[in-house]
Amino acid sequence: MEGKPSSKVRVVAFEDLQCSDCADYRLMLDQQLLPKYGNRVAFEARDFPLPRHKWARKGAVAARAFDRVRPELGIAFRVFLFSSQQKITADNFDEQMGDFARAHNVDPDKIRESMKDPKIEQAVEEEYQDGIARGIARTPTVLVNGEPFIERFTFEEISKGIDRALQETSKN
């Protein structure tokens, strides 16, 4: 969760950590959406690792392991994965994760051990199944109080959706 957790306006992003469009959304979130709306809107990331992506599920599990260390570290790991997609492969994922852990003064073995916790895998699977139940098929799918923005959308388009949601909630 980023932004204002108590907000009535919720921007829920179903994302795949190996998806280039999701990486673009993350940049938009960091550079534009959070600066503009972070003090008024709750931004939530939901894991939706697509089966065709070889390391996306493992990335989601690792991000949750980093969350356990410190929530902001989990976010930082997600940002790292998005920004490093071109150099991460299924074969070097563990090495990349270990380098990130060491750079943040975390024991990589502790993260690997935490990743074995079935509760973490179950949490990722529950979010994935929630996405399936909502009809999510592509990433990112971003819901602004339920209004969908799918795959490729502009800052202006999603801003209009957020502004509408803020206006609607201020009437209630």
FENRA-V996350 format. One line per field, one symbol per residue. phi: phi as a letter, one per 20 degrees, with the letter a starting at -180 (. if undefined). psi: psi as a letter, one per 40 degrees, with the letter a starting at -180 (. if undefined). A space follows every 10 residues. Layout:
phi=???
psi=???
This chain:
phi=.cndgeffec dddecdfdef ffffffffff ecfffecgec cedcddfbff gfefdfffff ffffffgffb gffffffffg fffdgfdecf fdggffffff gffdlcfgff fgfffeffff gfffffffff fgfenfcccf ddddlnfecd mcbegfffff ffffffffff fe
psi=hiahdeiehh hhhhiheehd dddddddddd ddddddedee ihhhhhhghh dehdeddddd dddddddddh dddddddddd ddeeddehid dedddddddd dddffhhddd ddddeehddd dddddddddd dddeehdiii hhhhfehihh chiidddddd dddddddddd d.
